[in-house]
Amino acid sequence: MVILVTIRVKDNVKTSGLAIMGGTFDPVHNGHLRTAVEILDRYHYSALSLIPCFQPVHKDRPSVLPQQRLEMARLAVSGDARLSVDSREIDREGPSYSIDTLRDLRSEIGPDESLIMVLGMDSFLSLPTWHNWQQIIQYAHLLVVSRPGWEPDLISELSGFCENYRAASSHELQCAPSGRVWFETLTPLGISSSMIRALARKNESIAYLLPEPVQNYIEQHQLYR
């Protein structure tokens, strides 16, 4: 499913684009959702799509089924019309390479639409280990979410990458289809999927860490026990 979103820029000229956030979402939680809505509000995108992966390349295989993670993501966004879930990586199966997903999306939305991939700083720092990582910028912009006050040391490959592609302003992400990196500081919630899984294993409460429909789904299916 591809959602072309409207970006309201300062001069009131409307252009189309697509904002996506990939991940394992094992399970999806309020930290993921808070990042998504802050990006929607700050950049005035009208929609953002979560893309759960089928098989993470740099992490252990999740303990729950891909379809269960997909269902939890759908439950999590059901209360916000601006958020959606794209099942393409789970439908495709096999290792989930971002470059394959971006190529698919680019072929669907055409060469001129803005495509923005949101990723956390930890993921960005691991970018040189990704499959065909230097091609990613040809298909999408990278919007990197950081924690307040954290200035990570970039290895030489990433330092040169940022020097070549770093945007002068966030407006550049709205004016070109791809090719820019932008760093943004958002509200940290200190929630992680591993924390939720650990609490569930100990039969401790996971309330208020994730949407109530997701909590109910986990408890109903006895996930992470």
C-alpha positions in Angstrom: 0.0 0.0 0.0 1.4 3.4 -1.0 0.1 6.6 0.5 1.0 9.8 -1.2 0.9 12.5 1.4 0.4 16.2 1.1 3.2 18.5 2.4 2.1 22.0 3.3 5.1 24.2 2.7 5.4 27.8 3.9 4.3 29.5 0.6 1.2 27.3 0.7 2.2 25.5 -2.5 1.2 21.8 -2.1 3.3 19.0 -3.3 3.1 15.3 -2.8 5.4 12.9 -1.0 5.7 9.7 1.0 7.0 9.4 4.6 7.8 6.0 5.9 9.2 4.4 9.1 10.5 0.9 9.0 11.4 -1.5 11.8 10.8 -4.8 13.5 8.0 -3.4 15.8 8.4 -6.3 18.2 6.1 -4.9 19.6 5.2 -1.4 18.3 5.1 1.0 21.3 4.4 4.6 22.2 7.9 5.6 21.5 7.5 4.7 17.8 4.1 6.4 17.6 5.3 9.6 19.4 8.1 9.9 16.9 5.7 9.5 14.0 3.2 12.1 15.2 5.9 14.6 16.1 7.3 14.3 12.6 3.8 14.7 11.1 3.2 17.8 13.2 6.6 19.4 12.8 6.9 18.9 9.0 3.2 19.1 8.3 3.1 15.8 6.4 -0.5 14.6 6.3 0.4 10.9 6.7 3.2 8.5 7.6 3.3 4.8 7.0 4.9 2.1 9.3 6.6 -0.8 7.4 7.2 -3.8 9.7 10.0 -6.0 8.4 9.6 -9.7 7.8 13.1 -10.8 8.8 15.5 -8.2 10.3 19.0 -8.4 8.9 20.9 -7.0 11.9 18.8 -8.4 14.7 17.8 -11.9 15.9 14.6 -13.3 14.5 11.6 -12.0 16.5 9.9 -14.4 18.9 6.5 -13.8 17.5 5.1 -14.4 14.0 5.5 -11.6 11.3 1.7 -11.5 10.9 1.3 -10.9 14.7 3.7 -8.0 14.5 1.8 -6.7 11.5 -1.5 -7.0 13.3 -0.2 -5.2 16.4 1.1 -2.3 14.2 -2.4 -2.0 12.6 -4.0 -2.0 16.0 -1.6 0.7 17.1 -2.4 3.2 14.3 -6.1 2.5 14.1 -7.0 5.6 16.2 -5.0 8.1 14.0 -6.1 8.6 10.4 -2.7 10.1 9.6 -0.9 6.8 10.4 -1.0 3.6 8.3 0.7 0.3 8.0 2.4 -1.1 4.8 2.7 -4.9 4.7 5.0 -5.1 1.7 8.1 -6.5 3.5 6.1 -9.1 5.3 4.3 -10.0 2.1 7.6 -10.3 0.3 9.2 -12.6 3.0 12.9 -13.3 3.3 15.5 -10.8 4.6 14.1 -7.3 4.7 16.5 -5.0 2.8 15.5 -1.3 2.9 17.0 -0.8 -0.6 14.5 -3.2 -2.1 11.6 -1.5 -0.4 12.7 1.9 -1.5 13.1 0.7 -5.1 9.6 -0.7 -5.0 8.2 2.5 -3.6 10.1 4.7 -6.0 8.8 2.7 -9.0 5.2 3.1 -7.7 5.3 6.8 -6.9 7.4 7.9 -9.8 10.7 9.8 -10.1 9.5 13.2 -8.9 7.7 12.6 -5.6 9.5 13.2 -2.4 10.2 10.0 -0.4 11.3 10.4 3.2 12.6 7.5 5.2 12.6 8.1 9.0 15.2 6.3 11.1 16.7 6.5 14.6 20.2 7.6 15.2 21.3 4.1 16.2 20.1 2.8 12.9 21.8 5.6 11.0 25.1 4.9 12.7 24.9 1.3 11.5 24.1 2.4 7.9 27.4 1.3 6.4 26.5 -2.3 7.3 23.3 -2.1 5.3 22.9 -3.9 2.0 23.8 -1.4 -0.8 23.6 1.4 1.7 25.2 4.1 -0.5 22.4 3.6 -3.1 19.7 4.4 -0.5 20.1 8.2 -0.9 19.3 7.8 -4.6 15.8 6.7 -3.8 14.9 8.7 -0.6 15.8 11.4 1.8 16.9 10.3 5.3 15.3 12.0 8.2 17.4 10.9 11.2 15.8 11.2 14.7 18.3 11.9 17.5 18.0 12.4 21.3 18.5 15.9 22.8 22.1 16.8 23.5 23.5 13.7 21.8 26.3 14.4 19.3 27.6 11.0 18.1 31.0 10.4 16.6 30.6 9.5 13.0 32.9 7.0 11.4 34.7 8.3 8.3 32.3 6.7 5.9 29.3 8.3 7.5 31.1 11.6 8.0 31.8 11.8 4.3 28.3 10.7 3.5 26.8 13.5 5.6 29.2 16.1 4.1 28.0 15.2 0.7 24.3 14.9 1.4 23.4 16.9 4.5 20.6 19.3 3.9 20.9 23.0 4.7 17.3 23.1 5.9 14.5 20.7 6.3 12.7 22.4 3.4 15.1 20.7 1.0 13.3 17.4 1.9 10.1 18.8 0.5 11.6 20.3 -2.7 13.4 17.3 -4.2 12.5 13.6 -4.6 15.6 12.3 -2.7 19.2 12.9 -2.0 19.3 14.7 1.4 20.0 13.9 5.0 18.4 15.9 7.8 18.9 15.4 11.6 16.0 16.2 14.0 15.8 16.1 17.8 12.5 14.8 19.1 11.0 14.0 22.5 12.7 10.9 24.0 10.3 8.6 25.8 12.7 6.0 27.1 10.6 3.1 25.9 11.9 0.1 24.0 10.5 -3.1 22.6 13.0 -5.1 24.5 11.8 -3.5 27.8 8.2 -4.5 27.0 9.2 -8.1 26.1 11.2 -8.4 29.4 8.2 -7.1 31.4 5.9 -9.5 29.7 8.2 -12.4 30.3 8.0 -11.6 34.0 4.2 -11.2 34.0 4.7 -7.5 34.9 2.5 -4.7 33.6 3.2 -3.2 30.2 0.3 -0.7 30.5 0.9 2.8 29.2 4.0 1.8 27.3 2.1 0.9 24.2 -1.5 1.5 22.9 -4.2 -0.4 24.8 -5.3 -2.4 21.8 -1.8 -3.7 21.4 -1.5 -4.5 25.1 -4.8 -6.4 24.9 -3.6 -8.3 21.8 -0.3 -9.3 23.6 -2.3 -10.5 26.7 -4.9 -12.3 24.6 -2.4 -14.3 22.6 0.1 -14.7 25.5 2.9 -13.2 23.5 6.5 -12.8 24.9 5.7 -15.1 27.8 
